Amino acid sequence: MELRHVRTGVILGSLVALAVVGCATGKTATMGSGDPVADRQRLMKNNGANWAEIQNKVKAGNVEGVAVNAEALALHAQRIMLLFPEGSLTDKSKAKPDIWQKWPEFQAAAKNFENRAGTLRDQSVAKDAAAVTATVATFGRDACGACHTPFRVPPPPQQPAAPRS
Amino acid sequence: MQRRHVKTGVVLGSLVALALASSATGQSMAKIWTSDAVADRQRLMKLNGASWADAQAKLKAGNIEAIAVNAETMALTSTQIAALFPEGSLTDKSKAKPEIWQKWAEFEAAAKNMGAQAEKLRDAARSKDQAATEAVAKEFGRQACGTCHQPFRVPPPQQQQPPPPSPPQQLQPR
């Protein structure tokens, strides 16, 4: 008898608690489109575009202009892990299952990307051209590659060189 | 007697459910921001300001296509705005108006509108259509920024006498 009442209470309490949690997290639930693969590919495309612009600006000697793109990378980097929920491996995704097998390493790789982007931003704000150039020189390997190499399926082998047009 | 047991059960059940809920969201909801929502959203909005400034500079220079990256950055950050205004996050450092939480649906709509306007700017820039991009950019301050800042942000203090020349808005080292 008593046990049954406790059980009723457990169920009631669980439902109420879950409802409260649901409401509390409800506001953050609107951030994604519901398709994490599309969401993360969109985010990473913008990372790629910001990175391309960083390289262009450095080439053009616009060291100070790099900060806005580097800060975009740093802020986007924080969202990466959220966009890889377990089970989000479709045939459109280039994610490796190793992401979920080595979650702490994946998390660390995203954090590393965030930190390096933050460093680049600070160097740019400080107008330190030498430091910016040095960071940019290793960024592809140390920031992008440190995550893409272990956790992303490499793109298909290069086609034979297209005839020059 | 019976009621007390039900109560014990309610407490137990709540605790277990909360523990499960937080571990279920623990991995994917790994904390992305700091615990200071005001600092976090000011950082995000500073990036929006800098992206918008970069876009305007490119517009002036006739570098239309390059505006797309800034516009897409703004579109992506706009999806974060609502989450950075949890209830009760109104400190003296914040310029948020309490109206945000009184009219949450409108606030959310305004943030969504910013995203839509930024996408419009992005698409115009991608099409390399200078006239179209200029037209969107001309309205952007009012349509994208203003529709949220006007109802939901305390206006900056009254203009002092001619303010000392300040460097263009830029990101601060952290």
Contacts between the chains, C-beta under 8 A, distances in Angstrom:
chain1	res1	chain2	res2	distance
A	1	B	2	7.7
A	2	B	1	7.8
A	2	B	2	7.1
A	2	B	5	5.0
A	5	B	2	5.0
A	5	B	3	8.0
A	5	B	5	4.3
A	5	B	6	4.8
A	5	B	9	6.8
A	6	B	5	4.8
A	6	B	6	7.0
A	6	B	8	5.9
A	6	B	9	3.9
A	6	B	12	7.5
A	7	B	9	6.3
A	8	B	6	5.9
A	8	B	9	6.4
A	9	B	5	6.8
A	9	B	6	4.0
A	9	B	7	6.4
A	9	B	8	6.4
A	9	B	9	2.2
A	9	B	10	4.3
A	9	B	11	7.8
A	9	B	12	7.3
A	9	B	13	6.3
A	10	B	9	4.3
A	10	B	10	7.4
A	10	B	12	5.5
A	10	B	13	3.5
A	10	B	16	7.5
A	11	B	9	7.8
A	11	B	13	6.3
A	12	B	6	7.5
A	12	B	9	7.3
A	12	B	10	5.4
A	12	B	13	6.6
A	13	B	9	6.4
A	13	B	10	3.6
A	13	B	11	6.3
A	13	B	12	6.7
A	13	B	13	3.1
A	13	B	14	3.9
A	13	B	15	7.9
A	13	B	17	6.9
A	14	B	13	4.0
A	14	B	14	6.7
A	14	B	16	6.6
A	14	B	17	3.9
A	15	B	13	8.0
A	15	B	17	7.8
A	16	B	10	7.6
A	16	B	14	6.5
A	17	B	13	7.0
A	17	B	14	4.0
A	17	B	15	7.8
A	17	B	17	4.0
A	17	B	18	5.1
A	17	B	21	7.3
A	18	B	17	5.1
A	18	B	21	6.1
A	21	B	17	7.6
A	21	B	18	6.7
A	21	B	21	4.4
A	21	B	22	7.7
A	25	B	25	6.7
A	25	B	29	7.6
A	27	B	82	6.1
A	27	B	83	6.2
A	27	B	86	7.5
A	28	B	29	7.8
A	28	B	82	7.9
A	28	B	83	4.4
A	30	B	79	7.8
A	30	B	82	6.4
A	30	B	83	8.0
A	30	B	108	7.3
A	31	B	79	5.0
A	31	B	80	6.5
A	31	B	82	7.9
A	31	B	83	6.1
A	32	B	79	7.6
A	42	B	76	7.3
A	43	B	76	6.2
A	45	B	72	7.9
A	46	B	69	6.9
A	46	B	72	4.9
A	46	B	73	5.9
A	46	B	76	5.8
A	49	B	68	7.2
A	49	B	69	4.2
A	49	B	72	6.8
A	50	B	69	5.8
A	50	B	73	6.7
A	52	B	69	7.8
A	53	B	66	6.9
A	53	B	69	5.5
A	64	B	170	7.4
A	65	B	54	7.1
A	67	B	50	7.2
A	67	B	170	6.3
A	67	B	171	4.7
A	68	B	47	7.1
A	68	B	50	4.2
A	68	B	51	5.9
A	68	B	53	7.7
A	68	B	54	5.0
A	68	B	70	7.4
A	68	B	171	6.7
A	69	B	69	7.4
A	71	B	47	5.0
A	71	B	50	6.9
A	71	B	171	5.2
A	72	B	47	6.2
A	72	B	51	6.9
A	72	B	73	4.5
A	72	B	77	7.9
A	75	B	43	7.5
A	75	B	44	6.5
A	75	B	47	6.0
A	75	B	77	6.6
A	76	B	73	8.0
A	76	B	76	6.7
A	78	B	32	4.3
A	78	B	33	7.1
A	79	B	32	6.1
A	79	B	80	7.7
A	81	B	28	7.3
A	81	B	30	5.2
A	81	B	32	7.6
A	82	B	28	5.9
A	82	B	29	6.8
A	82	B	30	7.2
A	82	B	32	6.3
A	84	B	28	7.7
A	85	B	28	4.7
A	86	B	27	7.2
A	86	B	28	7.5
A	103	B	27	6.7
A	107	B	30	6.7
A	118	B	174	6.9
A	121	B	171	6.2
A	121	B	173	7.7
A	122	B	173	4.5
A	122	B	174	7.1
A	125	B	170	6.5
A	125	B	171	5.7
A	125	B	172	6.9
A	125	B	173	4.9
A	126	B	173	6.6
